[in-house]
Amino acid sequence: MADSLGPGGEWLSLVGSTEGPAREQGPPRRSARDLVEAVEPVLELIELRSSEFDGSVAKAWQLLARVREVPAQPSTRWT
């Protein structure tokens, strides 16, 4: 994904959220953790916020990220 963005390029994504009531229709659901784990190694997160699809009860994540100038560093969290 980052390969197709130029320097300073930004990526906006609207993704089905695990928030909200059960539903039989709509986009696949992903958690905020799913999104961060997929994007953070190659893109810098600018914003992640809860949203919803127009005219639908389906909740969504709106994620804005940009090409990293410096690679992400390993976490220093002790487990």
SULMO-V168224 format. One record per residue. N is the residue number from 1. RES is the residue in one small letter. OMEGA is omega in whole degrees, -180 to 180 (* if undefined). NEAR is the number of other ideal C-beta (glycine too) atoms within 12 Angstrom. Layout:
n	res	omega	near
N	RES	OMEGA	NEAR
N	RES	OMEGA	NEAR
//
This chain:
n	res	omega	near
1	m	-179	19
2	a	-180	23
3	d	-177	10
4	s	177	10
5	l	177	19
6	g	177	11
7	p	-179	10
8	g	-179	12
9	g	178	21
10	e	-179	21
11	w	178	29
12	l	-179	22
13	s	174	27
14	l	-171	25
15	v	176	34
16	g	-176	30
17	s	174	33
18	t	177	23
19	e	175	21
20	g	-177	20
21	p	176	13
22	a	178	12
23	r	-179	19
24	e	-177	8
25	q	176	12
26	g	-177	22
27	p	174	20
28	p	-178	15
29	r	176	23
30	r	176	24
31	s	176	19
32	a	179	26
33	r	177	14
34	d	-177	20
35	l	-179	30
36	v	-180	22
37	e	-180	16
38	a	-171	23
39	v	-170	32
40	e	-179	25
41	p	-175	18
42	v	179	22
43	l	176	32
44	e	178	26
45	l	176	28
46	i	-177	21
47	e	171	21
48	l	-179	29
49	r	179	21
50	s	-179	22
51	s	173	23
52	e	178	22
53	f	179	21
54	d	176	9
55	g	-176	7
56	s	174	18
57	v	-179	18
58	a	177	27
59	k	-177	27
60	a	169	29
61	w	173	36
62	q	-175	24
63	l	176	32
64	l	-179	22
65	a	178	30
66	r	179	24
67	v	178	23
68	r	173	24
69	e	179	12
70	v	-180	7
71	p	176	13
72	a	179	18
73	q	179	10
74	p	177	8
75	s	176	11
76	t	180	6
77	r	178	6
78	w	-180	4
79	t	*	4
//
